Amino acid sequence: MFCLSITITVPYINLKLNNGANTLKVIGLILGGGEGSRLQPLTNERSKPAVPLAGKYRLVDIPISNCINSDINKIYLLTQFNSVSLHEHIQNTYRFDQFSDGYVQLLAAQQTPEDAGWFTGTADAVRKVGMHYRHERPDHVVILSGDQLYRMDFKKVLEQHLETNADVTIATKPVPRDQAGSLGIMQVGDDNRIINFVEKPGDTPALDELRAPLEGEQYLASMGIYVFKSYILDKLLDNDFTDFGKNIIPMSIKNYHVCSYIFDDYWRDIGTIGSFHEANLDLTDRVPEFTFYDENNPIYTHMRYLAPSKIEDCQVSNCLLSEGCIISKATLHRCIIGIRAIVGEGSTIRNTVLMGSDYYQWHDTDERAAPGIGKNCFIEDAIIDKNASIGDNVTISPKDKKDGASTDYYYVRNGIIVIPKNTIIPAGTVL
C-alpha cells in the first residue's frame, strides 16, 4: 500500500473561502495499490508505483507531477510492498531547494504500540498515517491513485469542491456502456450530487439506472480521485473499514454531501499487463491522446545525465527512444526504448516495451552477460524488463502460447509475453 500526503498554500489560486481566510491548506494522499499482483512479473521485485513507464519515468511520477504542477509541494509517500527501488527513486528525484518548504517524505508501514499489523487496505493506510499529516492542520484532503496515466489540475477540482460546499468530491470519467460494467459507476442527481454508487455493475438492467445525464449513452466512472473536507474524512475513518471504494465512499454518499467532478480528458488505469502494454505503445502514435511534451505541465523524473542515444543505420518508425541508447542496424516499429537500451545488428523489434538497463554492463562480465538485445533477434508483442540479457539469434513472441503460461524465461499475460527483470536468455533460444 502506498500513499502520498501533500500540503499546499495557495492564496494565488483566487479561491473564495467562506471563512475569509487568505490561505487554503490541502493534504493529498496517493494510494499505490498494494502488491500489484495483476502486473506481475513486473512487480516481482518492485512496487507498482516503481514500475517504469514510457522508457524513462515511473508510474509514481504521474501523480507526484500532477501535484507539483497544481502547486502541491508537501508530500508524504507511504510504502509497504517491495519498496526499496521506490525509495531510491524518490530520494534521487524529488529534492526541493532550501528556499522552499516543500518535500517528499517517505513513510514505511510500521509497527506501533497501538497496531502491529500491515496496512490492510486503502482506508486503513490513511487511518494509520493520520498522526503524520494532521499536524499540518489541513482544510481538505485530496486522495489519489498511484497506477494511472492522466494530467489533471487539482486546483480546478478544489474550486468546484468549494463552490458546491461539498463534503466529498469524486472525480469521474464519462465512459461508454461497453466499459461501464467493469468499473465503479456513480449515479448523479441535481447539481452533480452523487446519489448512488455501484462497483462493477456488469452489463445488466441495473446499469440502465446509472446512466449519466450526458449526450449519448455514457456513465460516470470513479477515477479513484477524491477530495474530502478534513474533519469529514476523520469521521469517515473512525471505524474498522479498510477500503475506500467498497466502504468509505458508499458510506459518504449515504450520509454526506458528495459531488461529482467530471473529467473529460485522457485517463487510463494501468492495472494489468495488457493495459500497461497498450498505454505505453499508444504514446508512440503520431498525435497521442496523452503527451509528455507539455512544457507547461511537465512530468518529472530522475535526472540521470546520460549521453544522447546513438542510432546507426536503423529503420525506426513510431518509437520513443530514451537517453543513453545504442541501436545498431536494427528495425524498430512501434516500440518504447528505455534508458541505456542496447540493440544489436540485424534485430527486429515490433510492438514492444523495452525497459532498458540500470547500467551498460556488469563489473563481473565473466560471470554475467551484459544487458541488452543481441544480434539478429526477432521480438514482437513483448515487454522486456530491465537488465534482461537477450543473446544472439533469439526469437520472442506470444504466438501460440496459452495466456497465463510461465517458465524460467517468460510469462504470458493478456496476450503479451513478458521477460522478467535480470533474465538471461541464451543465444539461439526460441520462445
Secondary structure, DSSP 8 states (H G I E B T S, - for coil): --EEEEE-B-GGG----TT--S--BEEEEEE--TT-GGGTTTTSSS-GGGSEETTTEETTHHHHHHHHHTT--EEEEEE-SS-HHHHHHHHHH----TT---EEEEEE----SS--S---SHHHHHHHTHHHHGGG--SEEEEEESSEEE---HHHHHHHHHHTT-SEEEEEEEEEHHHHTTSEEEEE-GGGBEEEEEES--SSHHHHTT--SSSSSEEEEEEEEEEEEHHHHHHHTSSS---IIIIIHHHHHHHS-EEEEE--S-EEE--SHHHHHHHHHHTTSSS-SS-S--TTS------------EEES-EEEEEEE-TT-EEES-EEEEEEE-TT-EE-TT-EEEEEEE---SSSS-TTTTTS--SEE-TT-EEEEEEE-TT-EE-TT-EE--TT--TT-B-SS-EEETTEEEE-TT-EE-TT-B-
